[in-house]
């Protein structure tokens, strides 16, 4: 696991009371729900071989996002774009579980921060995947049910 760097004093998580321990609890609790979910579980369980390593990576990611520690090194867009079969419905389900878990496990200000960042990240990933698949033609116009065609 990557060593913990100092928390940036102006990180958004500082004011919200986010701690590394809170991040671990949120990541572990949330992904336990994802793994058990009838829809998301098969996708994640099929794509991830080493859950301990993956959860450590996700903790580093959320530490970087909320505490500005710079611990995360990776390319989440590529990893998610390479997953076939994920759709907007999967992102909606993922976000619903994330919101529920954050609200149950975190104080209100921290939950609000995690949820805000998760929504932004999910939107970015979903848009990046759609572009990767040729499902956007520009300015966010979504092409439902077909790939972009020449001249679109």
Buried (B, 14 or more C-beta within 10 A) or exposed (E): EBEEBEBBEEBBBBEBEBBBEBBBBBBBBBBEBBBEBEEBEEBBBEEBEEBEEBBBBBBBBBBBBBBBBEBBEEEBBEEBBEEEEBEEEBBEBBBEBBBBBBBEBBEEBBBBBBBEBBBEBBEEBBBBBBBBEEBBBEEEEEBEEEEBEEEE
